[in-house]
Amino acid sequence: MARKIRAGVVGVGHFGRHHVAKYASLDTCTLTAVADIDAARAAQVAAECGTRAVTDHRALFGEVDAVSVVVPTRGGSGPRPT
């Protein structure tokens, strides 16, 4: 069997929680940690999925093979559906 991918999620707000849930559900992946500048939110999400919480994304360096960086969406200037 191939080695599991070590994944992390940076930003565990509304959309980040979806990434966390997907990584946590994959048999081919180990969710190594979640990172968020809100320590309480990071701790809560980490506890829910059995991983560790960090507040500095740099703590993931060397510990993950893949990472989702999930940032808030705030009325961007991109194209809008017509």
Buried (B, 14 or more C-beta within 10 A) or exposed (E): EEEBBBBBBBBBEEBBBEBBBBBBEEEEBBBBBBBBEEEEBBBBBBEBBEBBBBBEBEBBEEEBEEBBEBEEEEEEEEEEEE
